Amino acid sequence: MDLTAHHFAVTVSDLDESVAFYRDVLGLEILTRFSVGGDAFATGVGIDGASADFAHMDAGDARVELVEYTPEGDDCDDVQLHQPGATHLGLEVEDIESVYASLPDDVETIAEPQKTESGTTILFVRDPDGTLVELLEL
């Protein structure tokens, strides 16, 4: 099997708000927006009557896929990174201090940038739905 990364998906509650965050705060460009519905989609995702609006954002070698489903799923508790099943999106940046300084005041962070034992500097932010996004400078 010869696998290549295509996209990393995040289910969101408001596609327009999330697109604005990933575009305006994190600097990802919109590649495409589209909608999918119908019986084949609903069967494929295992949700009766499902349809979804999508945005694909350019993240270099892969895409960040933002998805807003109809019907919307139930909210889940705040999952923390150390819990099994936790998910986060990792995006490399060139100058993490500059990115940190430019974040709008309403963007939640776990802590200021931290240089780890491996030499990587990390910064975790939350998108509008609380999904953790790790920004890292190698």
C-alpha positions in Angstrom: 0.0 0.0 0.0 1.4 3.4 -1.0 -0.3 6.1 1.2 0.0 9.8 0.8 -1.6 12.4 3.2 -4.5 14.2 1.5 -6.3 16.0 4.3 -6.9 16.2 8.1 -10.5 16.9 9.0 -12.0 18.9 11.8 -15.8 18.9 12.3 -17.0 22.4 13.1 -20.3 24.0 14.3 -20.1 27.1 12.0 -18.1 26.7 8.8 -17.9 30.4 8.1 -16.5 31.2 11.5 -14.0 28.4 11.3 -12.9 29.3 7.8 -12.3 32.9 9.1 -10.2 31.5 12.0 -8.0 29.2 10.0 -7.6 31.9 7.2 -7.3 35.1 9.2 -5.6 33.9 12.4 -3.5 30.9 11.1 -3.0 32.2 7.6 -4.2 29.1 5.6 -5.6 29.8 2.2 -8.9 28.5 1.0 -8.5 25.9 -1.8 -12.1 25.1 -2.3 -15.6 25.1 -0.7 -18.3 22.6 -1.6 -21.3 20.7 -0.3 -22.1 17.0 -0.4 -25.3 15.2 0.3 -27.5 12.4 -0.9 -28.0 8.7 0.0 -24.4 7.6 -0.8 -22.9 10.3 1.4 -25.4 9.6 4.3 -24.6 5.8 4.0 -20.9 6.5 3.8 -20.7 8.6 6.9 -23.3 6.4 8.7 -25.7 9.3 9.5 -29.3 9.1 8.2 -30.1 12.1 6.0 -26.7 13.6 6.4 -25.3 16.4 4.2 -22.3 18.6 4.9 -20.6 21.8 3.8 -16.8 21.6 3.4 -13.8 23.9 3.1 -10.4 22.7 2.1 -7.5 24.9 3.4 -4.0 24.8 2.1 -1.6 23.4 4.7 1.4 22.7 2.5 1.7 19.0 1.8 -1.8 18.3 3.0 -5.2 20.0 3.4 -7.1 20.9 6.5 -10.7 19.9 5.8 -13.3 21.8 7.8 -16.7 20.1 7.8 -20.1 21.4 9.0 -22.7 18.5 9.2 -26.4 18.6 8.9 -27.8 17.3 11.1 -25.3 18.6 13.6 -23.9 16.1 16.1 -24.0 16.3 19.9 -21.4 18.5 21.7 -18.8 16.5 23.5 -17.0 17.3 26.7 -13.7 19.2 26.6 -11.2 16.4 25.8 -7.7 17.1 27.0 -4.5 16.1 25.1 -3.5 13.3 27.5 -6.8 11.4 27.2 -7.2 8.5 24.8 -9.0 9.6 21.7 -7.8 13.2 21.9 -7.1 14.8 18.6 -5.2 17.9 17.6 -4.0 19.4 14.4 -0.3 20.2 14.1 0.9 23.1 11.9 4.5 24.1 11.4 5.4 27.8 11.5 8.7 29.7 10.9 8.6 32.2 13.7 6.3 31.1 16.6 7.0 34.1 18.8 5.8 36.4 15.9 2.7 34.2 15.5 2.0 34.3 19.2 2.4 38.1 19.3 0.0 38.5 16.4 -2.8 36.3 17.8 -6.1 38.2 18.5 -6.9 38.6 22.2 -9.9 36.3 21.9 -7.8 33.3 20.7 -7.4 30.8 23.7 -4.0 29.4 24.3 -2.9 26.7 26.8 0.3 28.6 27.6 2.8 30.9 25.9 5.3 29.2 23.5 7.4 26.6 25.2 10.7 25.1 24.0 10.7 21.4 24.7 13.6 19.0 25.4 13.6 18.0 21.8 14.4 21.6 20.7 10.9 22.2 19.2 9.0 25.2 20.3 5.2 24.5 20.7 2.1 26.6 21.2 -1.4 25.2 21.5 -4.4 27.3 20.5 -8.1 26.5 20.3 -10.2 27.1 17.2 -13.8 28.5 17.6 -15.1 25.0 18.5 -12.3 24.3 21.0 -10.3 22.0 18.8 -6.7 22.1 19.8 -4.2 23.3 17.1 -0.5 22.8 17.8 1.7 25.4 16.2 5.3 24.3 16.2 8.6 25.7 15.2 11.3 23.1 14.6 
